[in-house]
Protein backbone atom coordinates (compact mmCIF):
# COMPACT_ATOMS: atom_id res chain seq x y z
CA UNK A 1 0.00 0.00 0.00
CA UNK A 2 1.26 3.47 -0.85
CA UNK A 3 2.06 5.99 1.87
CA UNK A 4 -1.22 7.37 3.18
CA UNK A 5 -1.43 11.20 3.18
CA UNK A 6 -4.66 11.25 5.23
CA UNK A 7 -4.96 14.15 7.65
CA UNK A 8 -6.30 12.20 10.64
CA UNK A 9 -4.32 9.59 12.53
CA UNK A 10 -7.16 7.05 12.32
CA UNK A 11 -6.57 6.84 8.57
CA UNK A 12 -2.81 6.32 8.94
CA UNK A 13 -0.99 3.10 8.15
CA UNK A 14 0.27 2.88 11.74
CA UNK A 15 -3.27 3.04 13.05
CA UNK A 16 -4.39 0.42 10.53
CA UNK A 17 -1.64 -1.89 11.76
CA UNK A 18 -2.75 -1.24 15.35
CA UNK A 19 -6.36 -2.08 14.47
CA UNK A 20 -5.28 -5.34 12.87
CA UNK A 21 -3.29 -6.21 15.99
CA UNK A 22 -6.43 -5.89 18.12
CA UNK A 23 -8.54 -8.02 15.82
CA UNK A 24 -9.88 -5.81 13.03
CA UNK A 25 -9.42 -6.25 9.29
CA UNK A 26 -8.37 -3.25 7.19
CA UNK A 27 -10.05 -2.84 3.80
CA UNK A 28 -9.55 0.14 1.44
CA UNK A 29 -12.63 1.90 0.07
CA UNK A 30 -12.38 4.91 -2.24
CA UNK A 31 -8.85 5.64 -0.97
CA UNK A 32 -10.02 5.54 2.64
CA UNK A 33 -9.44 2.86 5.23
CA UNK A 34 -12.40 0.89 6.58
CA UNK A 35 -12.05 -1.40 9.58
CA UNK A 36 -14.08 -4.60 9.74
CA UNK A 37 -14.92 -6.79 12.72
CA UNK A 38 -16.52 -10.13 11.96
CA UNK A 39 -19.52 -11.41 13.90
CA UNK A 40 -20.56 -15.06 13.49
CA UNK A 41 -23.61 -15.65 11.30
CA UNK A 42 -24.41 -11.97 10.61
CA UNK A 43 -21.28 -10.70 8.85
CA UNK A 44 -19.07 -7.67 9.45
CA UNK A 45 -19.42 -4.52 11.49
CA UNK A 46 -17.58 -1.72 9.65
CA UNK A 47 -16.30 1.69 10.65
CA UNK A 48 -14.55 4.37 8.64
CA UNK A 49 -13.10 6.87 11.13
CA UNK A 50 -12.26 10.40 10.02
CA UNK A 51 -11.99 10.01 6.23
CA UNK A 52 -11.04 13.23 4.47
CA UNK A 53 -13.73 14.88 2.32
CA UNK A 54 -15.09 14.86 -0.25
CA UNK A 55 -16.74 11.51 0.36
CA UNK A 56 -17.31 9.17 -2.59
CA UNK A 57 -20.12 6.77 -1.84
CA UNK A 58 -21.16 5.69 -5.34
CA UNK A 59 -19.76 2.20 -4.87
CA UNK A 60 -20.91 1.80 -1.28
CA UNK A 61 -23.71 -0.67 -2.00
CA UNK A 62 -21.35 -3.03 -3.81
CA UNK A 63 -18.73 -2.63 -1.06
CA UNK A 64 -21.26 -3.51 1.65
CA UNK A 65 -22.46 -6.55 -0.27
CA UNK A 66 -18.96 -7.75 -1.11
CA UNK A 67 -17.84 -7.53 2.52
CA UNK A 68 -21.11 -8.74 4.08
CA UNK A 69 -21.46 -5.63 6.22
CA UNK A 70 -24.49 -5.42 8.50
CA UNK A 71 -23.63 -1.99 9.92
CA UNK A 72 -21.40 0.74 8.53
CA UNK A 73 -20.31 3.68 10.70
CA UNK A 74 -18.49 6.77 9.48
CA UNK A 75 -17.17 9.90 11.20
CA UNK A 76 -16.12 12.39 8.49
CA UNK A 77 -13.08 14.56 9.15
CA UNK A 78 -14.98 17.76 8.40
CA UNK A 79 -15.63 20.87 10.55
CA UNK A 80 -19.24 22.05 10.68
CA UNK A 81 -18.19 25.50 9.44
CA UNK A 82 -16.72 24.04 6.23
CA UNK A 83 -18.19 25.30 2.96
CA UNK A 84 -18.94 21.70 1.94
CA UNK A 85 -20.42 20.57 5.28
CA UNK A 86 -24.05 20.66 4.08
CA UNK A 87 -23.15 19.02 0.77
CA UNK A 88 -21.32 16.14 2.46
CA UNK A 89 -24.06 15.65 5.04
CA UNK A 90 -26.71 15.52 2.32
CA UNK A 91 -24.61 12.92 0.48
CA UNK A 92 -24.66 10.68 3.54
CA UNK A 93 -28.40 11.16 4.01
CA UNK A 94 -28.89 10.32 0.33
CA UNK A 95 -27.32 6.94 1.01
CA UNK A 96 -29.65 6.38 4.01
CA UNK A 97 -27.13 7.15 6.75
CA UNK A 98 -28.52 8.38 10.07
CA UNK A 99 -26.73 10.59 12.59
CA UNK A 100 -25.54 8.64 15.64
CA UNK A 101 -26.85 9.81 19.00
CA UNK A 102 -23.85 8.10 20.62
CA UNK A 103 -20.76 8.99 18.51
CA UNK A 104 -17.90 6.51 18.48
CA UNK A 105 -15.33 9.21 17.62
CA UNK A 106 -15.16 12.61 19.36
CA UNK A 107 -17.21 15.26 17.55
CA UNK A 108 -15.83 18.29 19.39
CA UNK A 109 -12.28 18.88 20.57
CA UNK A 110 -9.86 21.49 21.87
CA UNK A 111 -6.79 22.44 19.82
CA UNK A 112 -3.60 24.17 20.94
CA UNK A 113 -1.64 26.15 18.35
CA UNK A 114 1.97 25.01 18.77
CA UNK A 115 3.47 27.36 16.19
CA UNK A 116 3.63 30.12 18.83
CA UNK A 117 6.58 30.47 21.17
CA UNK A 118 6.46 28.80 24.58
CA UNK A 119 5.90 32.00 26.54
CA UNK A 120 2.93 32.95 24.38
CA UNK A 121 1.41 29.49 24.75
CA UNK A 122 1.90 29.43 28.52
CA UNK A 123 0.43 32.92 28.93
CA UNK A 124 -2.64 31.82 26.96
CA UNK A 125 -3.52 29.29 29.69
CA UNK A 126 -6.10 30.36 32.23
CA UNK A 127 -4.66 31.84 35.44
CA UNK A 128 -5.71 28.68 37.30
CA UNK A 129 -3.71 26.48 34.93
CA UNK A 130 -0.62 28.67 35.19
CA UNK A 131 -0.84 28.53 38.98
CA UNK A 132 -1.23 24.74 38.83
CA UNK A 133 1.96 24.40 36.77
CA UNK A 134 3.87 26.45 39.32
CA UNK A 135 2.32 24.50 42.19
CA UNK A 136 3.37 21.18 40.64
CA UNK A 137 6.93 22.46 40.30
CA UNK A 138 6.85 23.62 43.91
CA UNK A 139 5.67 20.11 44.85
CA UNK A 140 8.82 18.79 43.13
CA UNK A 141 6.94 16.86 40.46
CA UNK A 142 9.32 15.61 37.79
CA UNK A 143 8.30 14.82 34.22
CA UNK A 144 10.30 12.30 32.23
CA UNK A 145 10.10 10.65 28.84
CA UNK A 146 9.72 6.91 29.20
CA UNK A 147 9.30 3.75 27.19
CA UNK A 148 7.87 1.93 30.20
CA UNK A 149 4.27 1.38 29.16
CA UNK A 150 3.75 -0.94 32.13
CA UNK A 151 4.09 1.99 34.55
CA UNK A 152 1.41 3.90 32.67
CA UNK A 153 -0.82 0.83 32.46
CA UNK A 154 -0.56 0.47 36.22
CA UNK A 155 -1.74 4.06 36.71
CA UNK A 156 -4.66 3.63 34.30
CA UNK A 157 -5.68 0.34 35.89
CA UNK A 158 -5.92 2.01 39.28
CA UNK A 159 -7.80 5.00 37.88
CA UNK A 160 -10.34 2.85 36.05
CA UNK A 161 -10.66 0.07 38.62
CA UNK A 162 -12.38 -2.39 38.65
CA UNK A 163 -12.45 -2.40 34.81
CA UNK A 164 -8.81 -1.45 34.39
CA UNK A 165 -7.81 -4.97 33.40
CA UNK A 166 -9.46 -4.40 30.01
CA UNK A 167 -7.08 -1.68 28.83
CA UNK A 168 -3.58 -3.14 28.88
CA UNK A 169 -3.67 -5.03 25.57
CA UNK A 170 -4.77 -2.05 23.51
CA UNK A 171 -2.16 0.23 25.08
CA UNK A 172 0.63 -2.24 24.38
CA UNK A 173 -0.45 -2.53 20.74
CA UNK A 174 -0.46 1.27 20.37
CA UNK A 175 3.10 1.42 21.66
CA UNK A 176 4.12 -1.43 19.39
CA UNK A 177 2.86 0.37 16.28
CA UNK A 178 3.67 4.01 17.08
CA UNK A 179 6.59 4.09 19.52
CA UNK A 180 9.19 5.56 19.33
CA UNK A 181 8.91 7.20 15.89
CA UNK A 182 5.34 8.46 16.32
CA UNK A 183 4.64 8.38 20.04
CA UNK A 184 5.86 9.79 23.33
CA UNK A 185 5.06 8.56 26.81
CA UNK A 186 5.46 11.18 29.54
CA UNK A 187 5.32 10.13 33.18
CA UNK A 188 5.04 12.38 36.22
CA UNK A 189 6.91 11.25 39.32
CA UNK A 190 6.62 12.43 42.90
CA UNK A 191 9.74 13.55 44.73
CA UNK A 192 9.94 9.97 46.06
CA UNK A 193 10.18 8.64 42.50
CA UNK A 194 6.67 7.16 42.31
CA UNK A 195 4.88 7.37 38.94
CA UNK A 196 1.63 9.22 39.69
CA UNK A 197 0.37 10.40 36.28
CA UNK A 198 1.06 10.02 32.58
CA UNK A 199 0.19 11.07 29.04
CA UNK A 200 0.55 9.07 25.83
CA UNK A 201 1.01 11.32 22.80
CA UNK A 202 0.63 10.01 19.26
CA UNK A 203 1.88 11.91 16.21
CA UNK A 204 0.61 12.11 12.65
CA UNK A 205 0.77 14.78 9.97
CA UNK A 206 2.18 17.52 12.26
CA UNK A 207 -0.51 16.91 14.89
CA UNK A 208 0.17 15.66 18.42
CA UNK A 209 -2.79 13.67 19.74
CA UNK A 210 -3.47 13.64 23.49
CA UNK A 211 -4.47 10.00 23.19
CA UNK A 212 -4.45 8.70 26.75
CA UNK A 213 -4.01 10.43 30.09
CA UNK A 214 -4.35 9.15 33.62
CA UNK A 215 -3.48 10.20 37.15
CA UNK A 216 -3.65 8.74 40.63
CA UNK A 217 -5.47 10.74 43.33
CA UNK A 218 -2.05 11.67 44.70
CA UNK A 219 -1.02 13.01 41.30
CA UNK A 220 -4.14 15.14 40.96
CA UNK A 221 -3.62 16.57 44.43
CA UNK A 222 -0.08 17.61 43.49
CA UNK A 223 -1.22 19.17 40.15
CA UNK A 224 0.78 16.64 38.13
CA UNK A 225 -1.74 16.42 35.22
CA UNK A 226 -1.43 20.15 34.49
CA UNK A 227 2.36 20.09 34.50
CA UNK A 228 2.23 17.01 32.28
CA UNK A 229 0.19 18.86 29.67
CA UNK A 230 2.63 21.77 29.70
CA UNK A 231 5.59 19.41 29.25
CA UNK A 232 3.69 17.51 26.55
CA UNK A 233 3.16 20.76 24.67
CA UNK A 234 6.87 21.56 24.82
CA UNK A 235 7.76 18.03 23.74
CA UNK A 236 5.32 18.11 20.82
CA UNK A 237 6.78 21.44 19.67
CA UNK A 238 10.26 19.95 19.81
CA UNK A 239 9.12 17.09 17.57
CA UNK A 240 7.73 19.51 15.01
CA UNK A 241 4.02 19.25 15.73
CA UNK A 242 2.00 22.34 14.86
CA UNK A 243 -1.17 21.42 16.75
CA UNK A 244 -2.01 19.56 19.94
CA UNK A 245 -5.41 17.86 19.64
CA UNK A 246 -6.99 17.10 23.01
CA UNK A 247 -9.05 14.31 21.41
CA UNK A 248 -12.51 15.14 22.56
CA UNK A 249 -14.59 17.24 24.93
CA UNK A 250 -18.26 17.50 25.87
CA UNK A 251 -20.52 18.11 22.86
CA UNK A 252 -23.83 19.83 23.60
CA UNK A 253 -25.32 18.19 20.48
CA UNK A 254 -25.03 14.84 22.27
CA UNK A 255 -25.58 15.67 25.97
CA UNK A 256 -26.37 12.14 27.09
CA UNK A 257 -23.51 10.45 25.23
CA UNK A 258 -20.86 12.94 26.38
CA UNK A 259 -22.17 13.65 29.88
CA UNK A 260 -19.25 11.82 31.50
CA UNK A 261 -16.83 14.10 29.61
CA UNK A 262 -17.86 17.29 31.42
CA UNK A 263 -15.13 17.00 34.07
CA UNK A 264 -12.13 16.64 31.80
CA UNK A 265 -13.67 19.13 29.36
CA UNK A 266 -13.25 21.84 31.97
CA UNK A 267 -9.66 20.68 32.51
CA UNK A 268 -8.81 20.83 28.80
CA UNK A 269 -10.47 24.20 28.23
CA UNK A 270 -7.97 25.74 30.63
CA UNK A 271 -5.21 25.30 28.03
CA UNK A 272 -6.89 26.78 24.95
CA UNK A 273 -10.04 28.49 23.76
CA UNK A 274 -9.69 27.09 20.24
CA UNK A 275 -12.54 24.64 19.74
CA UNK A 276 -13.08 22.43 16.69
CA UNK A 277 -16.62 21.15 16.07
CA UNK A 278 -16.79 18.30 13.58
CA UNK A 279 -19.55 16.68 11.56
CA UNK A 280 -21.72 14.18 13.36
CA UNK A 281 -20.94 10.46 13.24
CA UNK A 282 -23.28 8.54 10.92
CA UNK A 283 -24.47 4.95 10.76
CA UNK A 284 -26.01 2.80 8.05
CA UNK A 285 -27.81 -0.49 8.64
CA UNK A 286 -27.63 -2.93 5.74
CA UNK A 287 -30.95 -4.41 4.71
CA UNK A 288 -29.32 -7.63 3.55
CA UNK A 289 -29.65 -8.94 7.11
CA UNK A 290 -32.55 -9.69 9.48
CA UNK A 291 -34.12 -6.65 11.15
CA UNK A 292 -33.02 -7.75 14.63
CA UNK A 293 -29.39 -7.22 13.57
CA UNK A 294 -29.87 -3.67 12.25
CA UNK A 295 -30.29 -1.77 15.52
C-alpha positions, 0 to 999 in steps of 0.5 A: 500500500502506498504511503497514506497522506490522510490528515487524521491519525485514524486513517494512517498506516500505523493506526491500521496496523494497530487495528489489525493487531487488536482483531480488526481487518483493514479494507480500502474503500475509495482511498479511505481505510475501513475497519471490519470486525466479523460477527458469526452468522451476521457478517461484518461490522464496519467503521470508517473513522475520520476520512477526508472529504469529499466523500465518494459513496457511489460504490458503497452498495457493492462494497457492503455486499462484497464484505457482508457488512451489517452496519457501517459507521463513518465519522467524516473529518470535516468541521461544521463550518466548512463550505462543503459541510451541508453538501457532504451531510446531504450525500450521507443522508442520500445513502440512508445514513442516520446521525448517531446519537452516541458517537464513536469518535469525538465530535468536538475537541480542543486544539492548541496552536503550537506554532507560537513560542512557549511564553505565548502558549503558557500565557494563553492558559487560564490563570488557574492552569498557570498557577497549577503548573507552578504548584506542581513544580513547587511540589517537586513533580518531575516529568520524564520521557519513558518507554515503560508502558507498564508503569502507565498501564498500572496508573490507568488500571488504578484509575479505572478500577475495577475495569482497568484490566481491560485496557492493557492489551490495547495500550501495548499494541499502540506502543508497538505500532507508534513508539518511538517514531510516532509516540511519546510517553510522559510520566510524572513522578513524585519527589519519592520517585513514584509514577503518579500520572502520565500522558501518551502522545501520538503523532501524525501529519504535524498533529500531536494527539493527546491519546491517553491520560491518567493520574492517581489521586495523589497526582491530581492533588499535586497538580501533576496532570497540568504540569504534564500537559505543559511538558507535553506541549513543549515536547510536541513542539520539539518534535515539530508538531504544529497542533495539539489535539486534546481528542474530545470534549463534551458536545452539547449536540449529544448531551447524554452520550458525552455527559461523562466528559464534562469533568475533563472538558473543563480541565482541557479548556484551561489550556486553549479556547480554540474549539473544533466542532466536527460533523456528526458520526453517521451509521447505516444499517444494511438491509441484507440482514434480518431486522433484529441485527440492524439496531 
